[in-house]
Amino acid sequence: MGEPMVRFENVAKRYGALTVLDDLNLDIARNEKVCIIGPSGSGKTTVLRMLMTLERIDGGVIWVDGEPLTHMQKNGQMVPASDRHLRRVRGKIGMVFQHFNLFPHMT
């Protein structure tokens, strides 16, 4: 089946002492359709915000089309991605909003 189009590898997100996502591992294949469902506060929007780089992750790596989104190679090591790297990889991602006011700071 090949390499996943999107991969969350051991991704964590915290807001202070509150851990919202802990060790998320998710592979989404090319042309696969995925629905994220769950109760309010379960992290659905946080997963999307991390994929769109609207939220920085606190652990792990997010990959897009075989390339790290949240990190980059520097001197043979993975380091947090620069803004330039984020913009370049984010250019491969599109998003359709369910509600126009899902992200109130955006028009």
N, CA, C and O atoms as CSV, one atom per row, in Angstrom:
chain,resi,resn,atom,element,x,y,z
A,1,MET,N,N,0.825,-1.194,0.000
A,1,MET,CA,C,0.000,0.000,0.000
A,1,MET,C,C,0.865,1.251,0.000
A,1,MET,O,O,0.401,2.320,-0.398
A,2,GLY,N,N,2.095,1.139,0.433
A,2,GLY,CA,C,2.998,2.284,0.366
A,2,GLY,C,C,2.984,3.137,1.613
A,2,GLY,O,O,2.356,2.820,2.623
A,3,GLU,N,N,3.692,4.211,1.497
A,3,GLU,CA,C,3.859,5.148,2.601
A,3,GLU,C,C,2.575,5.939,2.842
A,3,GLU,O,O,1.905,6.320,1.882
A,4,PRO,N,N,2.217,6.196,4.111
A,4,PRO,CA,C,1.005,6.975,4.374
A,4,PRO,C,C,1.150,8.419,3.880
A,4,PRO,O,O,2.251,8.968,3.846
A,5,MET,N,N,0.035,9.015,3.504
A,5,MET,CA,C,0.034,10.422,3.092
A,5,MET,C,C,0.213,11.331,4.307
A,5,MET,O,O,0.901,12.349,4.242
A,6,VAL,N,N,-0.416,10.946,5.409
A,6,VAL,CA,C,-0.285,11.687,6.667
A,6,VAL,C,C,0.029,10.680,7.762
A,6,VAL,O,O,-0.600,9.625,7.850
A,7,ARG,N,N,0.999,11.013,8.586
A,7,ARG,CA,C,1.360,10.140,9.708
A,7,ARG,C,C,1.573,10.988,10.965
A,7,ARG,O,O,2.370,11.926,10.976
A,8,PHE,N,N,0.846,10.634,12.009
A,8,PHE,CA,C,1.098,11.177,13.341
A,8,PHE,C,C,1.891,10.105,14.070
A,8,PHE,O,O,1.404,8.989,14.252
A,9,GLU,N,N,3.101,10.430,14.487
A,9,GLU,CA,C,3.993,9.462,15.115
A,9,GLU,C,C,4.302,9.906,16.539
A,9,GLU,O,O,5.089,10.826,16.762
A,10,ASN,N,N,3.662,9.229,17.510
A,10,ASN,CA,C,3.879,9.506,18.941
A,10,ASN,C,C,3.646,10.972,19.293
A,10,ASN,O,O,4.382,11.545,20.097
A,11,VAL,N,N,2.634,11.573,18.698
A,11,VAL,CA,C,2.377,13.000,18.870
A,11,VAL,C,C,1.704,13.274,20.215
A,11,VAL,O,O,0.786,12.567,20.631
A,12,ALA,N,N,2.185,14.309,20.872
A,12,ALA,CA,C,1.621,14.748,22.153
A,12,ALA,C,C,1.320,16.241,22.081
A,12,ALA,O,O,2.029,17.005,21.426
A,13,LYS,N,N,0.262,16.631,22.765
A,13,LYS,CA,C,-0.090,18.050,22.880
A,13,LYS,C,C,-0.558,18.308,24.299
A,13,LYS,O,O,-1.429,17.614,24.824
A,14,ARG,N,N,0.042,19.325,24.909
A,14,ARG,CA,C,-0.313,19.710,26.270
A,14,ARG,C,C,-0.608,21.204,26.324
A,14,ARG,O,O,-0.012,22.004,25.602
A,15,TYR,N,N,-1.529,21.548,27.187
A,15,TYR,CA,C,-1.795,22.943,27.531
A,15,TYR,C,C,-1.515,23.065,29.013
A,15,TYR,O,O,-2.376,22.766,29.841
A,16,GLY,N,N,-0.318,23.502,29.348
A,16,GLY,CA,C,0.078,23.541,30.753
A,16,GLY,C,C,0.136,22.127,31.312
A,16,GLY,O,O,0.780,21.248,30.739
A,17,ALA,N,N,-0.539,21.917,32.428
A,17,ALA,CA,C,-0.549,20.593,33.073
A,17,ALA,C,C,-1.536,19.628,32.418
A,17,ALA,O,O,-1.520,18.432,32.710
A,18,LEU,N,N,-2.402,20.143,31.527
A,18,LEU,CA,C,-3.425,19.311,30.884
A,18,LEU,C,C,-2.873,18.663,29.614
A,18,LEU,O,O,-2.512,19.363,28.668
A,19,THR,N,N,-2.806,17.338,29.591
A,19,THR,CA,C,-2.398,16.599,28.399
A,19,THR,C,C,-3.642,16.312,27.580
A,19,THR,O,O,-4.526,15.576,28.018
A,20,VAL,N,N,-3.711,16.892,26.395
A,20,VAL,CA,C,-4.869,16.736,25.523
A,20,VAL,C,C,-4.709,15.504,24.634
A,20,VAL,O,O,-5.657,14.739,24.455
A,21,LEU,N,N,-3.520,15.312,24.080
A,21,LEU,CA,C,-3.206,14.138,23.265
A,21,LEU,C,C,-1.885,13.564,23.755
A,21,LEU,O,O,-0.915,14.290,23.972
A,22,ASP,N,N,-1.869,12.247,23.922
A,22,ASP,CA,C,-0.682,11.589,24.459
A,22,ASP,C,C,-0.337,10.382,23.593
A,22,ASP,O,O,-1.077,9.398,23.567
A,23,ASP,N,N,0.780,10.460,22.891
A,23,ASP,CA,C,1.277,9.334,22.099
A,23,ASP,C,C,0.303,8.936,20.980
A,23,ASP,O,O,0.003,7.755,20.807
A,24,LEU,N,N,-0.187,9.928,20.224
A,24,LEU,CA,C,-1.092,9.666,19.107
A,24,LEU,C,C,-0.310,9.076,17.935
A,24,LEU,O,O,0.661,9.668,17.464
A,25,ASN,N,N,-0.739,7.913,17.474
A,25,ASN,CA,C,-0.178,7.266,16.294
A,25,ASN,C,C,-1.323,7.026,15.320
A,25,ASN,O,O,-2.275,6.309,15.628
A,26,LEU,N,N,-1.219,7.634,14.143
A,26,LEU,CA,C,-2.285,7.547,13.154
A,26,LEU,C,C,-1.670,7.628,11.766
A,26,LEU,O,O,-0.930,8.566,11.469
A,27,ASP,N,N,-1.968,6.656,10.917
A,27,ASP,CA,C,-1.547,6.681,9.523
A,27,ASP,C,C,-2.778,6.839,8.644
A,27,ASP,O,O,-3.781,6.148,8.824
A,28,ILE,N,N,-2.684,7.757,7.692
A,28,ILE,CA,C,-3.759,7.965,6.728
A,28,ILE,C,C,-3.168,7.751,5.344
A,28,ILE,O,O,-2.265,8.474,4.923
A,29,ALA,N,N,-3.689,6.748,4.639
A,29,ALA,CA,C,-3.169,6.382,3.320
A,29,ALA,C,C,-3.627,7.381,2.262
A,29,ALA,O,O,-4.628,8.077,2.437
A,30,ARG,N,N,-2.891,7.440,1.183
A,30,ARG,CA,C,-3.273,8.257,0.032
A,30,ARG,C,C,-4.668,7.826,-0.419
A,30,ARG,O,O,-4.940,6.631,-0.529
A,31,ASN,N,N,-5.544,8.778,-0.679
A,31,ASN,CA,C,-6.921,8.569,-1.127
A,31,ASN,C,C,-7.840,7.978,-0.054
A,31,ASN,O,O,-9.001,7.688,-0.342
A,32,GLU,N,N,-7.360,7.796,1.147
A,32,GLU,CA,C,-8.217,7.297,2.223
A,32,GLU,C,C,-9.029,8.458,2.795
A,32,GLU,O,O,-8.525,9.573,2.927
A,33,LYS,N,N,-10.265,8.189,3.127
A,33,LYS,CA,C,-11.123,9.175,3.777
A,33,LYS,C,C,-11.225,8.811,5.247
A,33,LYS,O,O,-11.467,7.654,5.590
A,34,VAL,N,N,-11.042,9.794,6.115
A,34,VAL,CA,C,-11.033,9.564,7.556
A,34,VAL,C,C,-12.004,10.522,8.220
A,34,VAL,O,O,-12.067,11.704,7.881
A,35,CYS,N,N,-12.743,10.004,9.151
A,35,CYS,CA,C,-13.669,10.815,9.944
A,35,CYS,C,C,-13.211,10.727,11.391
A,35,CYS,O,O,-13.002,9.633,11.915
A,36,ILE,N,N,-13.055,11.863,12.031
A,36,ILE,CA,C,-12.669,11.899,13.440
A,36,ILE,C,C,-13.910,12.248,14.238
A,36,ILE,O,O,-14.460,13.340,14.091
A,37,ILE,N,N,-14.355,11.327,15.083
A,37,ILE,CA,C,-15.547,11.562,15.880
A,37,ILE,C,C,-15.227,11.357,17.351
A,37,ILE,O,O,-14.287,10.645,17.706
A,38,GLY,N,N,-16.008,11.982,18.183
A,38,GLY,CA,C,-15.832,11.835,19.623
A,38,GLY,C,C,-16.531,12.961,20.342
A,38,GLY,O,O,-16.991,13.921,19.724
A,39,PRO,N,N,-16.608,12.839,21.647
A,39,PRO,CA,C,-17.298,13.867,22.427
A,39,PRO,C,C,-16.535,15.191,22.429
A,39,PRO,O,O,-15.348,15.248,22.108
A,40,SER,N,N,-17.239,16.233,22.794
A,40,SER,CA,C,-16.635,17.548,22.929
A,40,SER,C,C,-15.463,17.464,23.898
A,40,SER,O,O,-15.570,16.868,24.969
A,41,GLY,N,N,-14.345,18.068,23.511
A,41,GLY,CA,C,-13.174,18.079,24.372
A,41,GLY,C,C,-12.260,16.876,24.225
A,41,GLY,O,O,-11.303,16.735,24.985
A,42,SER,N,N,-12.538,16.000,23.257
A,42,SER,CA,C,-11.723,14.787,23.121
A,42,SER,C,C,-10.480,14.981,22.249
A,42,SER,O,O,-9.675,14.058,22.125
A,43,GLY,N,N,-10.304,16.163,21.642
A,43,GLY,CA,C,-9.088,16.448,20.883
A,43,GLY,C,C,-9.242,16.466,19.381
A,43,GLY,O,O,-8.239,16.570,18.675
A,44,LYS,N,N,-10.465,16.368,18.856
A,44,LYS,CA,C,-10.679,16.325,17.401
A,44,LYS,C,C,-10.134,17.584,16.718
A,44,LYS,O,O,-9.359,17.492,15.766
A,45,THR,N,N,-10.530,18.723,17.194
A,45,THR,CA,C,-10.089,19.982,16.597
A,45,THR,C,C,-8.601,20.180,16.806
A,45,THR,O,O,-7.924,20.724,15.934
A,46,THR,N,N,-8.083,19.752,17.937
A,46,THR,CA,C,-6.654,19.874,18.205
A,46,THR,C,C,-5.844,19.087,17.180
A,46,THR,O,O,-4.806,19.563,16.721
A,47,VAL,N,N,-6.301,17.889,16.814
A,47,VAL,CA,C,-5.610,17.094,15.788
A,47,VAL,C,C,-5.562,17.866,14.474
A,47,VAL,O,O,-4.514,17.922,13.831
A,48,LEU,N,N,-6.674,18.457,14.070
A,48,LEU,CA,C,-6.703,19.220,12.815
A,48,LEU,C,C,-5.840,20.474,12.903
A,48,LEU,O,O,-5.135,20.816,11.953
A,49,ARG,N,N,-5.895,21.150,14.027
A,49,ARG,CA,C,-5.087,22.366,14.204
A,49,ARG,C,C,-3.588,22.044,14.165
A,49,ARG,O,O,-2.796,22.835,13.652
A,50,MET,N,N,-3.199,20.886,14.703
A,50,MET,CA,C,-1.793,20.484,14.646
A,50,MET,C,C,-1.388,20.161,13.211
A,50,MET,O,O,-0.292,20.525,12.782
A,51,LEU,N,N,-2.253,19.486,12.470
A,51,LEU,CA,C,-1.953,19.158,11.082
A,51,LEU,C,C,-1.814,20.424,10.238
A,51,LEU,O,O,-0.984,20.478,9.331
A,52,MET,N,N,-2.607,21.422,10.527
A,52,MET,CA,C,-2.536,22.684,9.787
A,52,MET,C,C,-1.467,23.617,10.346
A,52,MET,O,O,-1.330,24.750,9.884
A,53,THR,N,N,-0.717,23.152,11.327
A,53,THR,CA,C,0.350,23.891,12.017
A,53,THR,C,C,-0.157,25.167,12.688
A,53,THR,O,O,0.586,26.134,12.852
A,54,LEU,N,N,-1.429,25.152,13.070
A,54,LEU,CA,C,-1.975,26.261,13.856
A,54,LEU,C,C,-1.656,26.068,15.340
A,54,LEU,O,O,-1.750,27.004,16.134
A,55,GLU,N,N,-1.282,24.849,15.696
A,55,GLU,CA,C,-0.850,24.512,17.059
A,55,GLU,C,C,0.471,23.769,16.947
A,55,GLU,O,O,0.616,22.882,16.106
A,56,ARG,N,N,1.416,24.117,17.774
A,56,ARG,CA,C,2.689,23.380,17.820
A,56,ARG,C,C,2.516,22.142,18.682
A,56,ARG,O,O,1.806,22.165,19.687
A,57,ILE,N,N,3.172,21.063,18.282
A,57,ILE,CA,C,3.090,19.839,19.060
A,57,ILE,C,C,4.153,19.860,20.156
A,57,ILE,O,O,5.150,20.576,20.061
A,58,ASP,N,N,3.919,19.060,21.200
A,58,ASP,CA,C,4.851,18.994,22.322
A,58,ASP,C,C,5.693,17.725,22.299
A,58,ASP,O,O,6.605,17.576,23.113
A,59,GLY,N,N,5.408,16.822,21.392
A,59,GLY,CA,C,6.182,15.593,21.275
A,59,GLY,C,C,5.809,14.867,20.011
A,59,GLY,O,O,4.710,15.048,19.487
A,60,GLY,N,N,6.720,14.037,19.510
A,60,GLY,CA,C,6.468,13.263,18.316
A,60,GLY,C,C,6.723,14.054,17.049
A,60,GLY,O,O,7.301,15.140,17.080
A,61,VAL,N,N,6.280,13.490,15.927
A,61,VAL,CA,C,6.483,14.091,14.606
A,61,VAL,C,C,5.231,13.877,13.771
A,61,VAL,O,O,4.621,12.809,13.818
A,62,ILE,N,N,4.851,14.886,13.013
A,62,ILE,CA,C,3.788,14.748,12.017
A,62,ILE,C,C,4.467,14.753,10.651
A,62,ILE,O,O,5.287,15.622,10.353
A,63,TRP,N,N,4.109,13.761,9.820
A,63,TRP,CA,C,4.674,13.607,8.480
A,63,TRP,C,C,3.588,13.862,7.433
A,63,TRP,O,O,2.432,13.491,7.639
A,64,VAL,N,N,3.946,14.480,6.333
A,64,VAL,CA,C,3.041,14.696,5.202
A,64,VAL,C,C,3.763,14.242,3.938
A,64,VAL,O,O,4.818,14.771,3.587
A,65,ASP,N,N,3.186,13.265,3.266
A,65,ASP,CA,C,3.737,12.741,2.017
A,65,ASP,C,C,5.197,12.306,2.178
A,65,ASP,O,O,6.034,12.563,1.312
A,66,GLY,N,N,5.484,11.642,3.302
A,66,GLY,CA,C,6.823,11.108,3.546
A,66,GLY,C,C,7.842,12.107,4.041
A,66,GLY,O,O,9.013,11.766,4.210
A,67,GLU,N,N,7.415,13.344,4.277
A,67,GLU,CA,C,8.321,14.411,4.708
A,67,GLU,C,C,7.866,14.922,6.072
A,67,GLU,O,O,6.669,15.120,6.284
A,68,PRO,N,N,8.794,15.138,6.996
A,68,PRO,CA,C,8.368,15.652,8.296
A,68,PRO,C,C,7.808,17.065,8.157
A,68,PRO,O,O,8.424,17.927,7.530
A,69,LEU,N,N,6.649,17.292,8.742
A,69,LEU,CA,C,6.024,18.616,8.745
A,69,LEU,C,C,6.518,19.429,9.926
A,69,LEU,O,O,6.902,20.589,9.779
A,70,THR,N,N,6.505,18.818,11.086
A,70,THR,CA,C,6.785,19.530,12.331
A,70,THR,C,C,8.270,19.597,12.665
A,70,THR,O,O,8.676,20.311,13.583
A,71,HIS,N,N,9.070,18.858,11.925
A,71,HIS,CA,C,10.507,18.816,12.156
A,71,HIS,C,C,11.236,18.867,10.819
A,71,HIS,O,O,10.625,18.727,9.760
A,72,MET,N,N,12.550,19.067,10.882
A,72,MET,CA,C,13.368,19.062,9.672
A,72,MET,C,C,14.743,18.526,10.023
A,72,MET,O,O,15.152,18.537,11.184
A,73,GLN,N,N,15.445,18.061,9.015
A,73,GLN,CA,C,16.807,17.570,9.195
A,73,GLN,C,C,17.763,18.755,9.262
A,73,GLN,O,O,17.719,19.655,8.423
A,74,LYS,N,N,18.627,18.741,10.275
A,74,LYS,CA,C,19.662,19.760,10.384
A,74,LYS,C,C,20.881,19.104,11.001
A,74,LYS,O,O,20.821,18.595,12.121
A,75,ASN,N,N,21.988,19.115,10.270
A,75,ASN,CA,C,23.231,18.484,10.732
A,75,ASN,C,C,23.004,17.023,11.118
A,75,ASN,O,O,23.555,16.544,12.108
A,76,GLY,N,N,22.188,16.318,10.327
A,76,GLY,CA,C,21.959,14.897,10.550
A,76,GLY,C,C,21.008,14.573,11.684
A,76,GLY,O,O,20.869,13.407,12.053
A,77,GLN,N,N,20.343,15.585,12.251
A,77,GLN,CA,C,19.406,15.350,13.351
A,77,GLN,C,C,18.066,15.994,13.035
A,77,GLN,O,O,17.985,16.951,12.264
A,78,MET,N,N,17.002,15.446,13.652
A,78,MET,CA,C,15.674,16.044,13.515
A,78,MET,C,C,15.544,17.152,14.553
A,78,MET,O,O,15.732,16.927,15.749
A,79,VAL,N,N,15.222,18.346,14.079
A,79,VAL,CA,C,15.025,19.498,14.964
A,79,VAL,C,C,13.659,20.099,14.646
A,79,VAL,O,O,13.127,19.866,13.561
A,80,PRO,N,N,13.078,20.871,15.573
A,80,PRO,CA,C,11.796,21.521,15.263
A,80,PRO,C,C,11.896,22.347,13.982
A,80,PRO,O,O,12.909,22.996,13.721
A,81,ALA,N,N,10.837,22.310,13.197
A,81,ALA,CA,C,10.822,22.959,11.886
A,81,ALA,C,C,10.890,24.472,12.004
A,81,ALA,O,O,10.326,25.071,12.920
A,82,SER,N,N,11.590,25.070,11.061
A,82,SER,CA,C,11.621,26.528,10.955
A,82,SER,C,C,10.310,26.994,10.313
A,82,SER,O,O,9.577,26.192,9.734
A,83,ASP,N,N,10.025,28.273,10.419
A,83,ASP,CA,C,8.822,28.820,9.786
A,83,ASP,C,C,8.863,28.607,8.273
A,83,ASP,O,O,7.831,28.335,7.660
A,84,ARG,N,N,10.031,28.726,7.675
A,84,ARG,CA,C,10.175,28.533,6.231
A,84,ARG,C,C,9.827,27.097,5.838
A,84,ARG,O,O,9.118,26.870,4.858
A,85,HIS,N,N,10.328,26.133,6.609
A,85,HIS,CA,C,10.023,24.722,6.339
A,85,HIS,C,C,8.522,24.463,6.495
A,85,HIS,O,O,7.915,23.794,5.658
A,86,LEU,N,N,7.930,24.992,7.564
A,86,LEU,CA,C,6.488,24.817,7.784
A,86,LEU,C,C,5.679,25.353,6.611
A,86,LEU,O,O,4.757,24.685,6.143
A,87,ARG,N,N,6.010,26.546,6.129
A,87,ARG,CA,C,5.280,27.134,4.996
A,87,ARG,C,C,5.391,26.260,3.751
A,87,ARG,O,O,4.409,26.070,3.034
A,88,ARG,N,N,6.586,25.727,3.492
A,88,ARG,CA,C,6.797,24.917,2.299
A,88,ARG,C,C,5.998,23.613,2.348
A,88,ARG,O,O,5.328,23.261,1.377
A,89,VAL,N,N,6.064,22.904,3.463
A,89,VAL,CA,C,5.349,21.628,3.567
A,89,VAL,C,C,3.848,21.865,3.689
A,89,VAL,O,O,3.052,21.092,3.156
A,90,ARG,N,N,3.461,22.922,4.384
A,90,ARG,CA,C,2.041,23.232,4.536
A,90,ARG,C,C,1.383,23.513,3.190
A,90,ARG,O,O,0.166,23.387,3.059
A,91,GLY,N,N,2.162,23.885,2.204
A,91,GLY,CA,C,1.639,24.117,0.856
A,91,GLY,C,C,1.043,22.858,0.232
A,91,GLY,O,O,0.325,22.948,-0.763
A,92,LYS,N,N,1.329,21.686,0.800
A,92,LYS,CA,C,0.773,20.426,0.301
A,92,LYS,C,C,-0.560,20.082,0.952
A,92,LYS,O,O,-1.173,19.071,0.610
A,93,ILE,N,N,-1.012,20.907,1.882
A,93,ILE,CA,C,-2.189,20.581,2.692
A,93,ILE,C,C,-3.316,21.556,2.376
A,93,ILE,O,O,-3.089,22.756,2.222
A,94,GLY,N,N,-4.531,21.027,2.281
A,94,GLY,CA,C,-5.709,21.870,2.126
A,94,GLY,C,C,-6.730,21.520,3.186
A,94,GLY,O,O,-6.715,20.411,3.721
A,95,MET,N,N,-7.607,22.439,3.494
A,95,MET,CA,C,-8.601,22.202,4.530
A,95,MET,C,C,-9.919,22.860,4.135
A,95,MET,O,O,-9.939,23.982,3.629
A,96,VAL,N,N,-11.009,22.154,4.371
A,96,VAL,CA,C,-12.345,22.696,4.145
A,96,VAL,C,C,-12.997,22.833,5.514
A,96,VAL,O,O,-13.103,21.856,6.255
A,97,PHE,N,N,-13.427,24.029,5.847
A,97,PHE,CA,C,-14.019,24.294,7.151
A,97,PHE,C,C,-15.456,23.799,7.203
A,97,PHE,O,O,-16.221,23.994,6.258
A,98,GLN,N,N,-15.820,23.159,8.306
A,98,GLN,CA,C,-17.197,22.721,8.524
A,98,GLN,C,C,-18.078,23.924,8.847
A,98,GLN,O,O,-19.186,24.056,8.327
A,99,HIS,N,N,-17.574,24.786,9.702
A,99,HIS,CA,C,-18.265,26.017,10.074
A,99,HIS,C,C,-17.328,27.175,9.795
A,99,HIS,O,O,-16.127,27.077,10.046
A,100,PHE,N,N,-17.860,28.262,9.281
A,100,PHE,CA,C,-17.009,29.396,8.924
A,100,PHE,C,C,-16.281,29.966,10.118
A,100,PHE,O,O,-15.230,30.584,9.950
A,101,ASN,N,N,-16.804,29.781,11.327
A,101,ASN,CA,C,-16.198,30.379,12.510
A,101,ASN,C,C,-15.463,29.362,13.383
A,101,ASN,O,O,-15.299,29.580,14.584
A,102,LEU,N,N,-15.021,28.253,12.788
A,102,LEU,CA,C,-14.296,27.231,13.542
A,102,LEU,C,C,-13.014,27.830,14.125
A,102,LEU,O,O,-12.648,27.521,15.259
A,103,PHE,N,N,-12.338,28.674,13.367
A,103,PHE,CA,C,-11.158,29.372,13.844
A,103,PHE,C,C,-11.474,30.867,13.818
A,103,PHE,O,O,-11.303,31.506,12.780
A,104,PRO,N,N,-11.928,31.435,14.929
A,104,PRO,CA,C,-12.462,32.793,14.942
A,104,PRO,C,C,-11.442,33.877,14.546
A,104,PRO,O,O,-11.836,34.978,14.162
A,105,HIS,N,N,-10.149,33.578,14.635
A,105,HIS,CA,C,-9.150,34.569,14.290
A,105,HIS,C,C,-8.877,34.615,12.782
A,105,HIS,O,O,-8.087,35.440,12.323
A,106,MET,N,N,-9.531,33.726,12.002
A,106,MET,CA,C,-9.319,33.683,10.560
A,106,MET,C,C,-10.596,34.104,9.834
A,106,MET,O,O,-11.705,33.835,10.297
A,107,THR,N,N,-10.423,34.772,8.686
A,107,THR,CA,C,-11.592,35.163,7.891
A,107,THR,C,C,-11.628,34.378,6.601
A,107,THR,O,O,-12.537,34.562,5.792
